[in-house]
Amino acid sequence: MNRPAEQLSATTRVTPAIAGAAHALARSQAPDGSWRAPYTGPLFLLPAWVIALRVCSRLPEHTVAEKMCRRLEQTQRQDGSWGISIDAPGAVYTTVLAYVAQRLLGKPAEETDLRRARNWFLVHGGALGAAPWGKYLLATLSLYDWDGVLPVPPESWLLPRRFPAHPANFWCHTRMVYLPLSWLYGRRAALMPDRNLRALREELYDAPWDAIHWPSHRTRIAETDAAEPLADVWRPASQALALWNRFGSRRLRDRALKEVLQQIRFEDENTQGLCLGPVNAVLHTIVWQFADPGGLRVARHLQTLEREYRCDIDDAIDLQGYHNSALWDTAFSGQALSVAARTGALEDTDELQRTLRRARQFVDRQQIRTNPTHLHRAFRDRTDGAWPFSDARQGWPTADCTAEGLGAWLSLCAATDERPDRRRVRMAINYLLRMQNPDGGWPTYERQRGSDALEKLNPSGVFRNIMVDYSWPECTASVLEGLMHALPHATAGQRRRIDRAIVRGKAYLLDTQRPDGSWYGGWGICFTYGTMFGIAGLRAAGLPPDDPQIRRGAEFLLAHQNPDGGWGETLHHCIEQRWVGSTPSTVVQTAWGLLGLIHGGLARCEGAARAAAWLMRNQQPDGSWPHDAVTGVFNQTCAIDYPLYAQHFPLRALALWHLHKGETQ
């Protein structure tokens, strides 16, 4: 059969490309068997850390302060602003915090970049227009008045659990941020302003501090920050809650503050001080400084932020979006190498086996074998049998990390002739089955607890869909694939439950496919990511490649393939929730597009060959690929970086293409 010249060329070159990529990935494996890389992107985290250091009177020495400022300088936009993340448009929230952080670190107000920042945020209303998270942080420094923030009453934690708006029904990231914020709000925790803080008061506003009527700004959010405008209910609710804050029972307030502090202790204990993420890690540090100034808990949290969350990038310092991405990246890397091993492209099989064994051992160690302490009292779900995003110490698992971890573990066991422990496989199956949402899909950390109507209470301004743990196509697809991997190890009862779960998961994926054939990805940018997973999930659920829904997904990918053979998207696709014009091809999104075509049964089509050829053209001499774009996202508005995506996804795509295309087509 005649084949296009590019397809013939790609077929000839794919074996050395796979070998080079596999060796490059193996070389980057850490001694503990994992893969991990700096996990950055959100631009509000580093300033929040600096604010916590100032609250604790622990601002860094000059060299570290310079490196922190350097990172902020690197991420400032040309107009003087900072977005909430890399590639995001400017926001008052992050611009004010970045400005304050640099002033606290010793930069003078007259410095050129700070003047540009100040001019920008004053034009947009100054700190009065910052999104609520920014106002809470500023209030702890006495740079904003607590009367001007959205009320976060600690008494909400004393409500009956069945009450729809009880915080226990929120998505865990939202719950764990508003937990410490409610304590700070209830205590009106704030430093005594010194000379430097008083100077900052004059710089952040276009009116004198004493002339500002703070209550009138509770619901004010600048247009730049209003990705998700506050619902109308917030105006009367904030007024009523502010009245309660002023005139409510002091005894009830004291009881609520004790309860919140106890919940903070539970989180510290269950995560070994790591917390769910950097935002509540920073806020816990601030809470403990006000609750027990300079105490042991403060010291431990400061140490955790320094050792676990700090990230050194070249000659700059940032704060990571999680304390690491080890399990997530190791699962994908292990799967990619397992597929590469099946191609026969790798010559040094002994070294490959050592790499795979180390990866298997790392993944094995990260399965969570226990449940959180004070399980129901701390509003936690069972975690036994699951895998986390980072490592088992932190103890917060997710459905897709469990599915990918389970799939990687089983693949690595097969590749290294190791028999998996069936009891533990069955524990993982039980966890995944427990996690399925009522709509048939799978969420992230917890089964959805509250109604979608809770989204009307979204108080963030800058993030979307943060109030409950929604189902996502990519999480659902990962779980469907993970359950199919585990099926041979399941009990008869589990197999019946898996069959029912797959039927419901398939229906969810069919329901969430968009009219153009794509799926919207909530955790990657964006349609190439979601569509790759959507197609793979339907295939795992038993649909054949010629099914109309799968074919529509593949046709969407082909219709949006760039003339050079690749695919490219930006954060704006996520924000606008539509395909926004033509964007230069990127390594990761091209790998996702190729994987989507392969899963859709089109490995032999010309589009797949052109995508494979693009990946090989852009491969570097050492076998790796350049990190050319930020391709992760969360809550639809905030980009986050997964540097290792540019290594394991292209390898997996080329290896699967080589296995599926056939040499006699």
C-alpha positions in Angstrom: 0.0 0.0 0.0 1.3 3.5 -0.9 2.0 5.8 2.1 2.8 9.5 2.2 6.5 10.3 2.4 6.1 11.9 5.9 4.4 8.7 7.2 7.2 6.6 5.7 9.8 8.8 7.3 8.1 8.8 10.7 7.9 5.0 10.6 11.6 4.8 9.9 12.7 7.2 12.7 10.3 6.1 15.5 12.5 3.4 17.0 15.5 5.5 17.8 13.2 8.3 18.9 11.5 6.0 21.5 14.9 4.7 22.6 16.3 8.2 23.1 13.2 9.4 24.9 13.2 6.4 27.2 16.8 6.8 28.2 16.3 10.5 28.8 13.3 9.8 31.1 15.2 7.1 32.9 18.1 9.4 33.5 15.9 11.9 35.3 14.6 9.3 37.8 15.2 10.3 41.4 17.1 7.9 43.7 13.9 6.9 45.5 12.4 5.7 42.2 10.1 8.7 41.6 9.9 11.4 39.0 9.1 14.9 40.2 9.7 18.4 39.0 9.1 22.0 40.2 5.3 22.4 40.4 4.7 26.1 39.9 2.4 28.5 38.1 0.1 30.3 40.5 1.5 33.7 41.3 -0.3 34.4 44.5 1.5 31.7 46.5 4.9 33.3 46.9 3.5 36.6 48.1 1.2 34.7 50.6 4.3 32.9 52.0 6.1 36.2 52.4 3.1 37.6 54.3 3.2 34.6 56.6 6.9 35.2 57.2 6.2 38.8 58.1 3.3 37.8 60.5 5.8 35.4 62.2 8.5 38.1 62.2 10.7 35.7 60.2 11.4 37.6 57.0 14.3 36.0 55.1 17.9 37.2 55.0 19.0 39.3 52.1 20.1 36.7 49.7 16.9 34.7 49.9 14.8 37.9 49.8 16.6 38.8 46.6 15.8 35.5 45.0 12.1 35.8 46.0 12.0 39.3 44.5 13.7 37.9 41.3 10.9 35.4 40.9 8.3 38.1 41.2 10.2 40.3 38.7 10.3 37.4 36.2 6.6 36.9 36.3 5.5 40.6 36.2 3.5 41.4 33.0 4.6 44.3 30.7 1.7 46.5 31.9 3.1 46.2 35.5 0.5 43.7 36.8 0.6 40.1 37.8 -2.0 37.5 36.8 -3.3 34.9 39.2 -1.0 32.5 37.3 1.5 32.4 34.5 -0.2 33.3 31.2 -3.2 34.8 33.0 -4.4 38.4 32.5 -3.5 40.9 35.2 -5.4 40.8 38.5 -5.6 43.3 41.3 -5.5 40.4 43.8 -2.1 39.2 42.8 -0.7 42.5 41.8 -1.3 44.0 45.2 0.1 40.9 47.0 3.2 40.8 44.8 3.7 44.5 45.4 3.3 44.1 49.2 5.6 41.1 49.2 8.4 43.0 47.5 8.0 45.9 49.8 8.2 43.6 52.8 11.3 42.0 51.4 13.0 45.4 51.3 12.4 46.9 47.9 11.8 50.7 47.9 8.5 52.1 46.7 10.3 54.2 44.2 11.7 51.2 42.3 10.6 51.3 38.7 8.8 48.0 38.5 7.0 48.7 41.8 5.9 52.1 40.5 4.5 50.4 37.4 2.6 47.9 39.6 1.2 50.6 41.9 0.1 52.7 38.9 -1.7 49.7 37.5 -3.6 48.6 40.6 -4.5 52.1 41.6 -6.1 52.6 38.2 -8.2 49.5 38.9 -9.4 50.6 42.3 -6.4 49.7 44.5 -6.6 47.1 47.2 -10.3 47.8 47.7 -10.9 45.9 44.4 -8.8 42.8 45.3 -10.5 39.5 45.3 -11.5 38.3 48.8 -8.4 36.0 49.4 -6.2 39.0 48.9 -8.2 41.1 51.4 -8.0 38.4 54.1 -4.2 38.2 53.8 -3.8 42.0 53.8 -6.1 42.2 56.9 -3.7 40.0 58.9 -1.0 42.7 58.3 -3.4 45.6 59.2 -3.3 46.6 55.5 -7.0 46.1 55.1 -9.8 46.4 57.7 -11.6 43.3 58.7 -14.9 45.3 58.4 -14.3 45.3 54.7 -14.0 41.6 54.0 -16.7 39.0 53.1 -17.6 37.6 56.5 -16.4 34.0 57.2 -18.0 33.2 60.5 -16.4 30.4 62.5 -19.9 29.6 63.8 -20.7 27.9 60.5 -18.6 24.9 61.7 -21.1 24.4 64.6 -24.1 24.0 62.3 -25.7 20.6 62.0 -23.8 18.5 59.4 -27.1 18.0 57.5 -27.4 21.8 56.9 -26.7 22.3 53.1 -24.2 25.1 53.6 -22.2 23.4 56.3 -18.5 23.7 55.3 -18.1 19.9 55.4 -20.2 19.8 52.2 -17.7 22.0 50.3 -15.0 20.8 48.0 -12.1 19.9 50.3 -9.7 22.6 48.9 -12.3 25.3 49.5 -13.2 23.8 52.9 -9.5 23.7 54.0 -8.9 27.3 53.0 -12.0 28.8 54.7 -11.3 26.8 57.8 -8.3 28.9 58.9 -9.8 32.0 57.3 -12.8 31.6 59.6 -10.6 31.5 62.7 -8.6 34.6 61.5 -11.9 36.4 60.8 -13.4 35.4 64.1 -10.4 36.7 66.0 -9.9 39.7 63.7 -6.3 38.7 63.8 -4.0 41.5 62.8 -0.5 42.8 63.5 0.0 46.1 65.2 1.0 48.4 62.3 4.6 49.6 62.4 6.1 52.4 60.3 6.6 50.2 57.3 3.0 48.9 57.3 1.7 52.4 57.8 3.7 53.5 54.7 2.1 50.6 52.8 -1.4 51.7 53.8 -0.7 55.0 52.0 0.6 53.2 48.9 -2.3 50.7 48.4 -5.2 53.1 48.2 -6.1 56.3 46.4 -7.8 57.7 49.5 -6.5 58.2 53.1 -6.9 55.1 55.3 -9.1 56.9 57.8 -11.4 58.2 55.1 -12.3 54.7 53.7 -15.7 53.3 54.6 -14.7 49.7 54.8 -18.1 48.0 55.0 -19.2 49.3 51.6 -16.3 47.4 50.0 -17.1 43.9 51.3 -18.5 42.7 48.0 -16.4 44.9 45.7 -14.2 43.0 43.2 -12.4 44.7 40.4 -13.4 43.5 36.9 -9.9 42.1 36.4 -10.5 39.7 39.3 -14.1 38.8 38.7 -13.7 35.5 36.7 -16.7 34.3 38.7 -18.7 37.3 39.9 -20.2 37.2 43.4 -23.8 36.1 43.4 -26.4 38.7 44.4 -27.0 36.8 47.6 -23.7 37.9 49.0 -24.7 41.5 49.5 -27.6 40.9 52.0 -25.7 37.9 53.4 -22.6 39.8 54.1 -24.6 42.6 55.9 -26.4 40.0 58.0 -23.2 38.1 58.9 -21.4 41.3 59.7 -24.2 42.2 62.1 -23.8 38.8 63.7 -20.1 39.3 64.0 -20.7 42.6 65.9 -23.6 41.7 68.1 -23.6 37.9 68.2 -23.0 35.7 71.3 -19.4 36.0 72.5 -19.8 32.6 74.2 -20.8 31.0 70.9 -17.9 32.7 69.1 -15.4 31.4 71.6 -16.9 27.9 71.2 -16.7 28.2 67.4 -13.1 29.4 67.5 -12.1 26.3 69.7 -13.9 24.0 67.2 -12.1 25.6 64.2 -8.7 25.3 66.0 -9.5 21.6 66.7 -10.2 21.0 63.0 -7.0 22.7 62.1 -5.2 20.3 64.5 -6.9 17.4 62.8 -5.6 18.6 59.4 -2.1 19.0 60.7 -2.2 15.6 62.2 -3.6 13.8 59.3 -1.2 15.3 56.8 1.9 15.2 59.0 1.9 19.0 58.9 2.0 19.2 55.1 -1.7 20.3 54.8 -3.8 19.7 51.7 -2.0 22.4 49.8 0.1 25.5 50.1 -2.7 28.0 50.7 -3.9 26.3 53.8 -0.3 25.5 54.8 0.4 29.3 54.8 -2.9 30.1 56.6 -2.2 27.5 59.3 1.1 29.1 59.9 -0.5 32.5 60.4 -3.3 31.0 62.6 -0.8 29.3 64.9 1.3 32.5 65.1 -1.7 34.4 66.4 -2.9 31.5 68.6 0.5 30.6 70.1 3.1 33.2 69.0 6.4 31.6 68.3 5.3 28.2 69.4 6.3 24.8 68.3 3.5 24.5 65.7 4.6 27.8 64.1 8.2 26.5 63.8 7.0 23.2 62.3 4.9 25.0 59.7 7.6 27.4 58.8 10.0 24.5 58.4 7.5 22.6 56.2 7.0 25.6 53.9 10.8 25.9 53.6 11.6 22.2 53.1 8.6 20.9 51.3 7.0 23.8 49.4 9.9 26.0 48.5 11.1 25.7 45.0 14.4 26.9 43.6 14.3 27.7 39.9 17.6 28.8 38.5 18.5 31.8 40.7 15.0 32.5 42.0 12.7 31.1 44.7 9.0 30.3 44.3 6.4 28.4 46.3 5.0 25.2 44.7 1.3 24.5 44.1 1.7 21.2 46.1 4.5 19.9 48.1 5.4 17.6 45.2 3.9 15.8 42.2 5.8 12.6 42.8 3.1 9.9 42.5 1.3 11.6 39.6 4.4 12.0 37.5 5.8 8.6 38.5 2.6 6.9 37.5 2.7 8.4 34.0 6.4 8.0 33.6 6.2 4.3 34.7 3.4 3.7 32.3 5.3 5.4 29.4 8.4 3.3 30.0 6.3 0.1 30.3 4.8 0.8 26.9 8.2 1.7 25.5 9.6 -1.7 26.7 7.0 -3.5 24.7 8.2 -1.9 21.4 11.6 -3.7 21.5 13.2 -0.3 20.8 15.4 -0.4 23.9 18.7 -2.2 23.9 19.9 -1.8 27.5 17.2 -4.0 29.0 19.0 -4.5 32.3 19.1 -0.8 33.0 15.5 -0.5 31.9 14.5 -3.3 34.4 16.3 -1.5 37.2 14.5 1.7 36.4 11.1 0.0 36.2 11.8 -1.9 39.5 12.6 1.4 41.3 9.5 3.0 39.9 7.4 0.0 40.9 8.8 0.1 44.5 8.1 3.8 44.8 4.5 3.5 43.6 4.0 0.5 45.8 5.1 2.5 48.9 2.7 5.4 48.2 -0.5 3.4 48.4 -2.3 4.7 51.5 -3.0 1.7 53.8 -4.9 3.5 56.6 -7.7 6.0 57.2 -7.4 9.5 58.7 -7.6 9.8 62.5 -10.9 11.3 63.8 -12.4 10.2 60.5 -16.0 11.5 60.9 -15.1 14.2 63.4 -12.7 15.7 60.9 -15.2 15.3 58.0 -12.9 13.0 56.1 -13.7 10.0 54.0 -11.9 6.6 54.1 -8.6 6.6 52.3 -7.4 3.0 52.7 -6.3 1.5 49.3 -6.0 4.8 47.5 -3.1 6.8 46.1 -2.4 10.5 46.5 -1.1 13.1 44.0 2.2 13.5 45.9 3.2 10.9 48.4 1.6 8.8 51.2 2.8 11.1 54.0 0.2 13.8 53.1 -2.7 11.4 53.1 -5.1 13.1 50.8 -5.9 10.7 47.9 -7.8 11.4 44.7 -9.8 9.2 42.4 -7.7 9.8 39.3 -4.3 9.5 41.1 -5.6 6.2 42.6 -6.6 5.0 39.1 -3.3 6.0 37.5 -1.3 4.8 40.4 -3.1 1.4 40.3 -2.6 1.2 36.6 1.1 2.0 36.8 1.6 -0.4 39.7 0.0 -3.3 37.7 1.9 -2.4 34.5 5.2 -2.1 36.3 4.6 -5.4 38.1 3.9 -7.1 34.8 7.0 -5.5 33.2 9.2 -6.7 36.1 7.7 -10.1 36.6 6.4 -9.2 40.0 3.0 -10.5 41.3 0.8 -7.7 42.8 -0.8 -8.2 46.2 -4.4 -9.0 45.3 -5.7 -7.8 48.6 -4.3 -4.4 48.0 -5.6 -4.3 44.5 -9.0 -5.0 45.9 -8.7 -2.3 48.4 -8.0 0.1 45.6 -11.0 -1.2 43.7 -13.2 -0.6 46.7 -12.0 3.0 47.1 -12.7 3.7 43.4 -16.2 2.2 43.6 -16.9 4.3 46.7 -15.9 7.5 44.9 -18.3 7.4 42.0 -20.6 10.4 42.0 -24.4 10.2 41.6 -24.1 11.5 38.0 -21.9 8.4 37.2 -18.7 10.3 36.9 -15.7 10.5 39.2 -14.6 13.6 41.2 -11.2 14.5 42.6 -10.8 14.1 46.4 -14.2 13.2 47.7 -17.6 12.1 46.5 -19.7 15.1 45.9 -21.3 16.1 49.2 -23.3 19.3 48.4 -25.7 20.5 45.8 -24.5 22.4 42.7 -26.5 25.3 44.1 -23.7 25.9 46.6 -21.8 27.4 43.7 -23.9 30.6 44.3 -21.9 30.9 47.5 -18.6 30.9 45.7 -16.8 33.7 47.5 -13.4 33.6 45.7 -14.1 35.8 42.6 -11.1 34.4 40.8 -11.9 30.7 40.6 -14.8 28.8 39.1 -16.5 25.6 40.3 -14.9 25.4 43.7 -17.8 24.7 46.0 -18.4 21.0 45.5 -16.3 18.1 44.1 -17.7 17.8 40.6 -17.2 14.9 38.3 -14.7 15.5 35.5 -14.3 13.6 32.2 -10.6 13.0 32.7 -11.0 11.7 36.3 -13.8 9.5 35.0 -11.7 8.1 32.1 -8.8 7.4 34.4 -10.9 5.5 36.8 -12.6 3.5 34.0 -9.2 2.5 32.7 -7.9 1.7 36.2 -10.9 -0.5 36.9 -10.4 -2.4 33.7 -6.7 -2.9 34.6 -7.7 -4.3 38.0 -10.6 -6.5 36.8 -8.6 -9.8 36.7 -7.7 -9.3 40.4 -11.3 -8.5 41.5 -13.6 -10.7 43.5 -16.8 -11.9 41.9 -18.8 -9.4 43.9 -16.4 -6.6 42.8 -16.7 -7.6 39.2 -20.5 -7.1 39.3 -20.1 -3.7 41.0 -17.4 -2.8 38.4 -19.8 -3.7 35.6 -22.5 -1.4 37.0 -20.0 1.4 37.6 -18.7 1.2 34.1 -22.2 1.5 32.6 -22.8 4.6 34.7 -19.3 6.1 33.9 -19.8 5.5 30.2 -23.2 7.3 30.3 -21.5 10.2 32.1 -18.9 10.5 29.4 -21.5 10.4 26.6 -23.5 13.1 28.4 -20.6 15.4 28.8 -19.3 15.2 25.3 -19.8 18.6 23.6 -21.7 19.0 20.4 -18.4 19.4 18.4 -17.2 16.0 19.7 -14.8 17.3 22.3 -14.6 17.1 26.1 -13.6 20.1 28.2 -10.7 19.2 30.4 -10.7 20.7 33.9 -7.2 19.9 34.9 -5.2 20.3 31.7 -5.3 22.9 28.9 -7.8 21.9 27.7 -9.8 20.3 24.8 -6.9 18.1 23.6 -6.5 17.0 27.2 -10.2 16.3 27.9 -10.8 14.7 24.5 -7.8 12.4 24.8 -9.2 11.1 28.1 -12.8 11.1 26.9 -12.0 8.8 24.0 -9.8 6.6 26.2 -12.5 6.3 28.8 -15.2 5.3 26.3 -12.8 2.7 24.9 -12.2 1.3 28.4 -15.9 1.2 28.9 -16.2 -1.1 25.9 -17.1 1.1 22.9 -15.4 0.1 19.7 -13.3 2.6 17.7 -15.9 2.9 15.0 -18.6 4.0 17.6 -20.0 7.4 16.4 -19.2 9.2 19.7 -15.6 8.0 19.6 -15.3 8.9 15.9 -16.7 12.4 16.6 -14.0 12.9 19.3 -11.3 11.9 16.9 -12.7 14.1 14.1 -12.6 17.0 16.5 -8.9 16.4 17.1 -8.2 16.1 13.3 -10.2 19.3 12.6 -8.1 21.3 15.1 -4.7 19.9 14.1 -2.3 22.6 13.0 -0.8 22.5 9.5 2.5 21.5 11.0 1.0 18.3 12.4 0.8 19.4 16.0 -1.8 20.9 18.4 -1.7 23.9 20.6 -3.9 25.6 23.2 -3.6 28.3 25.8 -5.2 29.2 29.1 -7.7 31.3 27.3 -9.4 28.2 26.0 -10.1 27.2 29.6 -11.2 30.7 30.6 -13.5 31.1 27.6 -14.5 27.4 27.5 -14.2 27.3 23.8 -11.6 26.7 21.1 -9.9 30.1 20.7 -8.4 30.4 17.2 -5.1 28.9 16.1 -2.2 28.6 18.5 1.3 27.4 17.9 1.8 23.7 18.5 3.2 22.5 21.8 5.0 19.3 22.7 2.4 18.2 25.4 -0.7 19.0 23.5 0.6 17.3 20.4 1.3 14.2 22.4 -2.3 14.4 23.8 -3.7 14.8 20.3 -1.8 11.8 19.0 -2.8 9.7 22.0 -6.5 10.7 21.3 -6.2 9.5 17.7 -4.6 6.2 18.8 -7.3 5.6 21.4 -9.8 6.4 18.7 -8.5 3.7 16.5 -6.8 6.1 14.0 -3.2 5.3 14.6 -2.8 4.5 10.9 -4.3 7.8 9.7 -2.2 10.5 8.1 -3.0 12.9 10.9 -1.4 10.5 13.4 1.7 10.1 11.3 2.0 13.9 11.0 1.7 14.3 14.7 4.4 11.6 15.3 6.6 13.3 12.8 6.1 16.7 14.6 7.2 15.1 17.9 10.3 13.6 16.4 11.2 16.8 14.6 11.1 18.6 17.9 12.9 16.0 19.9 16.3 17.2 21.3 19.6 15.4 20.7 19.6 14.0 24.2 16.2 12.3 23.6 14.1 14.8 25.6 11.7 17.5 24.5 11.8 21.2 25.2 9.4 22.5 27.9 7.6 24.9 25.6 4.4 25.7 27.4 2.4 25.5 30.7 -0.3 23.0 30.1 -1.9 22.4 33.5 -4.8 24.3 35.0 -7.2 24.2 38.0 -10.6 25.7 38.6 -10.7 26.8 35.0 -8.7 30.1 35.5 -5.3 29.3 37.0 -2.5 27.7 35.1 -0.1 25.4 36.8 3.0 23.8 35.3 3.8 20.1 34.9 7.3 20.1 33.3 7.5 16.3 33.1 4.5 16.2 30.9 6.9 17.2 28.1 8.8 13.9 28.6 6.5 11.1 29.5 3.4 12.0 27.3 5.4 12.2 24.0 7.2 9.0 24.8 4.0 7.2 25.6 2.4 8.6 22.4 5.2 7.5 20.1 5.5 4.1 21.7 1.8 3.4 21.4 1.8 4.8 17.8 4.6 2.4 17.0 2.7 -0.5 18.5 -0.7 0.3 16.9 0.1 1.5 13.5 1.5 -1.8 12.2 4.5 -2.1 9.9 2.5 -3.5 7.0 -0.2 -0.9 6.6 
